[in-house]
Amino acid sequence: MTETPSTPSTPSTPSKPSEIESKFPRGLVIRLIAYLFVGHLFAFFVYLLFVLGASNQ
């Protein structure tokens, strides 16, 4: 029994930008938006602490 060598299948590369954007998993996009929102909220809180601390002196 002789086996013929099979050529490895290469994944097709998307040619359009819209195909590339649709490759991101939905959970990754949701986490990215959540982390950005929480990060900006934390930065605002720290900024508010500095502004309120400076006004008390």
C-alpha positions as CSV (number, residue, x, y, z in Angstrom):
1,M,0.0,0.0,0.0
2,T,1.7,3.2,-1.1
3,E,0.6,6.6,0.2
4,T,0.8,9.6,-2.0
5,P,2.4,12.6,-0.4
6,S,-0.3,15.2,0.3
7,T,0.5,18.8,-0.1
8,P,-0.1,20.8,3.1
9,S,-3.1,23.0,3.0
10,T,-2.2,26.6,3.3
11,P,-4.8,28.9,4.9
12,S,-6.2,31.4,2.5
13,T,-5.1,34.9,3.2
14,P,-7.9,37.5,3.2
15,S,-7.5,40.1,0.5
16,K,-10.0,42.7,1.6
17,P,-9.8,44.8,4.8
18,S,-13.4,43.9,5.7
19,E,-12.4,40.2,5.7
20,I,-9.5,40.9,8.1
21,E,-11.7,42.9,10.5
22,S,-14.2,40.1,10.7
23,K,-11.6,37.6,12.0
24,F,-11.5,39.2,15.5
25,P,-13.5,37.1,18.0
26,R,-16.5,38.9,19.4
27,G,-15.3,38.3,23.0
28,L,-12.0,40.0,22.3
29,V,-13.7,43.1,21.0
30,I,-16.1,43.2,24.0
31,R,-13.1,42.9,26.5
32,L,-11.2,45.5,24.6
33,I,-14.0,48.0,24.9
34,A,-14.6,47.2,28.5
35,Y,-10.9,47.5,29.4
36,L,-10.7,50.9,27.6
37,F,-13.8,52.1,29.4
38,V,-12.6,51.0,32.8
39,G,-9.1,52.3,32.2
40,H,-10.4,55.8,31.3
41,L,-12.8,55.7,34.3
42,F,-9.9,54.9,36.6
43,A,-7.7,57.7,35.0
44,F,-10.6,60.2,35.5
45,F,-10.9,59.1,39.2
46,V,-7.1,59.6,39.8
47,Y,-7.3,63.0,38.0
48,L,-10.2,64.0,40.2
49,L,-8.3,63.1,43.3
50,F,-5.4,65.3,42.2
51,V,-7.8,68.2,41.4
52,L,-9.7,67.9,44.7
53,G,-6.4,67.5,46.6
54,A,-4.9,70.7,45.0
55,S,-8.0,72.7,45.8
56,N,-7.9,71.9,49.5
57,Q,-4.6,73.6,50.0
